[in-house]
Amino acid sequence: MEQRLRVRHVGALLVVLGALSLSGCASNTAIEDFPGLPVVPVAAEGAEEGGEAEPELEEIEVTEGETSAVYLDNGDRLAVVTWGSSTCPLVGSSISVVEDANSGNSVRVEVEEIAADAVCTSDFVPHTTVFGTPENTTTTKPLNVDVNGEEIVVPVK
């Protein structure tokens, strides 16, 4: 009896976790945003016997000053890098599919407006906003990304 109850609890937990993971994929809002460039793990050297070495993180290379978009996590996430003031960064607020994978594979990223009375520093730094890669797009074709009217093409993953 106790084992049957445990199986029901585990089953219910799996259903809830599955629903949460699917709902995360369907969101059009940013997963995270932060100053700087996105980082990806690179192969760690010198794994100790019987253990795993901590993966090293490396910044993704982007052209300085150019808005960029790159896939992260094998195409599961899309990072958008904008450049501007560190105190008034251009932050992506939402992403939407303009043309699905069969019609052109393109998305639009909406950027939060900077208040007209904002006092911004005159530095020029990168800011990254990360989104879940939208459903109905594919990483097997180039992805066209419109950010603030600027067209960026993300190559095939």
Secondary structure, DSSP 8 states (H G I E B T S, - for coil): -HHHHHHHHHHHHHHHHHHHHHHHHH--B-SEEEES--EEEE--S---TTS----EEEE----TTS-EEEEEGGGTEEEEEEEE-SSS---EEEEEEEE-TTTT-EEEEEE----TT----S--EEEEEEEE--TT--SSS-EEEEETTEEEEE---
